[in-house]
Amino acid sequence: MLRTLIVAGAIVGILAAGCGPAPADKPTSETPGGAGSKLRIVFVPKSAGNPYFAEVSKGLEKAAKELGATVETQAPTTADATSQVTTIKDAVQRGCDLLVISANAPDTLNDVLDEARKKGVTVVTVDSDITGNETHRDASVLPVDQEKVGPALVESLASLTGSEGEFAILSAATDAPNQNKWIAGMKETLKNPKYSKLKLVDTVYGDDEMQKSTTEMEALLTKYPNLRAVVSPTSVGMGAAAQVLETSGRYPGGPKANGTGIVLTGLATPNQLKKAVEKGVVTKFHLWSPAEMGEIAAHLGSMLHSKKVTADVGKTFDVPGMGTKTFVDKGVVYVGPLTTFDKSNIANFDF
Ligand code: RAM
């Protein structure tokens, strides 16, 4: 009898600790993460197997420990918003208080997020917002001021090419709100007459899949014999592009450079490109701290869930060890600065 009770108790403990089914007497909407109930966080990244999102998960896990919450990463089966809808439905059904999601599209998730919020789930977008549909989530934690990414990419492109030549963009999914925002920022920046000799010849989409990104990069090299540069504002795309450049030998100074060679810049984690930078395949690129983004999202989500803060413009909140954050427009919080990585500093980073 005692043994049966212990086993039954253990099962209830496991269910309550994870994002498994909520105990029948405690519906999700009535478990605000306060005393006696653990906040159950589910993170839905854009796709599985991306080291960038593994870093976001690390940040969420660190915060979850501090909050006494549980966290589970549930990736969609394919890197698209329709697949994320299924993942979210499943997470909510199994029991979840705080949903943290990086959106694959700006307008596909509205209904499923509304349903989740009706059931008491707090929704925080992270990394990639549902741009234009912000009323369907509670807040958004974005890595840096989104207006600064496009201009930074163009500046790097210009400095690496002498502001001259044909270039292409290798992006993620066609609908990705964050990449599309940054590409729009690049196009706006390119209107400056000082960039008039930089010519965008193509924008292709690798869907944040290694194989598709590789194929798209290879196709660019074949299709545009005068290609001078590629900008890839996605960590998956940039990792694939660096490998293609190295294998083809067409990077500046490479065995098949055939003149100036092809330069590559964009966004990626430093660990992905350390070797490429050492070998001279890549000179410089950018990113931010994905882990800090996850950490802030969990703390903010917890405070929103227990109604300790409201996501109004100008309102602030404190994150343990990370200082005070302020809401800018539409419930958005920016994490920190955009970091540029090159030979001089890349060894100092480990993510
Ligand atoms: C990929 C994803 C992510 C983006 C990074 C830079 O990992 O597309 O959304 O922020 O690249």
Residues whose N, C-alpha, C, O or C-beta is under 5 A from the ligand:
A	BS01	RAM	Y52 D127 S128 A172 P233 T234 S235 V236 L267
